[in-house]
Amino acid sequence: MGYPRKEDITQACVKEQALAIYDLTIRGAGIFGLSIAWIAVQRGAKVQLIDPFGPAAGSSGGVVGALAPHAPEHWNPKKAFQLDSLLMAKGFWADVEAASGASSGYARNGRIQPIADDHALILARKRAQTAQELWQDHALWEVIPATGEDWHPHSPAGFVIRDTLSALVHPRQACQALVAALVAHGVTVKAQGDDAGKVLWATGVAGLEALNTGRSRPMGNGVKGQAALLAYDARGLPQLYADSIHVIPHNDGTVAIGSTSERDFTSGTQTDAMLDDVIAQARAALPVLEDAPVLERWAGVRPRARSRAPMLGAWPDRPGHFIANGGFKIGFGMAPKIAHVMADLLLEDRDEGIPDGFRVDQSF
Ligand SMILES: Cc1cc2nc3c(=O)[nH]c(=O)nc-3n(C[C@H](O)[C@H](O)[C@H](O)COP(=O)(O)OP(=O)(O)OC[C@H]3O[C@@H](n4cnc5c(N)ncnc54)[C@H](O)[C@@H]3O)c2cc1C
């Protein structure tokens, strides 16, 4: 065996020096990986971000982007965390936009929901009271007469729920804005790279599948969703939620409609007749969309943890490795606060911001 060649040593030293400069390696450039990288960089950490498929290649590359609250009742740590995150979103996206010069599509224009019958009307009015207690003066949940205006969905009870907490982003644009904000801070998304510093796995459904290997009880699974983008200019108007369908007016003259929820599927990226049904339902609820051309049909697979809550924390049997996964249906809504609590953990070894129900070790 001979001595290593001089150029190999030089190459190794260069590599070692490069690795030594990173505090954090983040694998996965979806909304979780990008947001955590963004907050970590803002706190002065040296971060490398690696995704072999490119940014927003997974479920974050879609079109819907509702940042909508759970019903204001049966309060629990997940709902409290979500409320904080929704309230943080405005500042979070403003900073990203300022650094990137690009729009995330963020707007807090509220939400309208039709009310099906008298029973639902009583419930909606009760929730108006609990919203006052739980949301305090951060936002309003009120029951108001359905006006029959173009943008009000048909509401059998004659009233609708209006809340002022719901906001939206354009998921694809928001991820692009984060990528540009990171580039402005010297971080690019690389296709490959060696681990250096602490390693965070924010790899979405692929990460859940890897965690499932060799376990009798899965840690999570993928739930496919299909959505469509229509050409209809409703910018500035509230989003609608009717019969489990989101109708999201983006600020670029498009309206997103979503989504299906499929546990059994063969292709995670193909759309089919189920999406036609969703579009038809949205058009029935909101006749002004009847002739709006469909610009895009899109499908992705949401990472759903077994608990249905985000899964955050240290990887129990892999020292130095961490997990941020399980965004499921509200990954964009949760991202601002998740980015902060994960930065606390990764950079300062503090985990008190992570609710017990979100902890990885609970699921292992
Ligand atoms: C149709 C649909 C509608 C939705 N609507 C909403 C909504 O209205 N509001 C909301 O808040 N959320 C919504 N969601 C959910 C939201 O999109 C997800 O919660 C979120 O995208 C999850 O983000 P993530 O970063 O964890 O995962 P992903 O976006 O899937 O990112 C994971 C990344 O990891 C990468 N990767 C995979 N393997 C590796 C590896 N070995 N190394 C490095 N990188 C790897 C992938 O390329 C991918 O880029 C919706 C989802 C769908 C599908």
The ligand as a Gaussian input file, in Angstrom:
#p B3LYP/6-31G(d) Opt

LIG

0 1
 C      -53.162000      18.619000      -3.169000
 C      -52.546000      19.166000      -1.920000
 C      -53.095000      20.281000      -1.328000
 C      -52.536000      20.807000      -0.169000
 N      -53.078000      21.930000       0.357000
 C      -52.504000      22.502000       1.443000
 C      -53.016000      23.702000       1.969000
 O      -53.998000      24.246000       1.454000
 N      -52.407000      24.248000       3.056000
 C      -51.325000      23.656000       3.664000
 O      -50.809000      24.192000       4.648000
 N      -50.822000      22.495000       3.184000
 C      -51.392000      21.913000       2.099000
 N      -50.923000      20.736000       1.618000
 C      -49.906000      20.014000       2.404000
 C      -48.520000      20.540000       2.190000
 O      -48.275000      20.663000       0.822000
 C      -47.535000      19.568000       2.861000
 O      -47.833000      19.452000       4.240000
 C      -46.107000      20.065000       2.723000
 O      -45.807000      20.278000       1.368000
 C      -45.096000      19.089000       3.323000
 O      -43.821000      19.654000       3.155000
 P      -42.475000      18.846000       3.367000
 O      -41.385000      19.802000       3.164000
 O      -42.534000      18.101000       4.642000
 O      -42.494000      17.712000       2.248000
 P      -42.229000      17.800000       0.681000
 O      -42.709000      19.039000       0.084000
 O      -42.753000      16.540000       0.080000
 O      -40.660000      17.866000       0.579000
 C      -39.813000      16.779000       0.769000
 C      -38.584000      17.002000      -0.081000
 O      -37.629000      15.995000       0.221000
 C      -36.951000      15.665000      -0.975000
 N      -36.295000      14.377000      -0.774000
 C      -36.795000      13.132000      -0.856000
 N      -35.847000      12.217000      -0.563000
 C      -34.712000      12.914000      -0.274000
 C      -33.394000      12.554000       0.129000
 N      -33.038000      11.273000       0.298000
 N      -32.500000      13.529000       0.351000
 C      -32.823000      14.832000       0.204000
 N      -34.065000      15.234000      -0.175000
 C      -35.000000      14.284000      -0.410000
 C      -38.016000      15.709000      -2.036000
 O      -37.457000      15.906000      -3.320000
 C      -38.861000      16.897000      -1.582000
 O      -38.433000      18.085000      -2.231000
 C      -51.423000      20.188000       0.440000
 C      -50.851000      19.066000      -0.167000
 C      -51.403000      18.560000      -1.336000
 C      -50.762000      17.357000      -1.979000

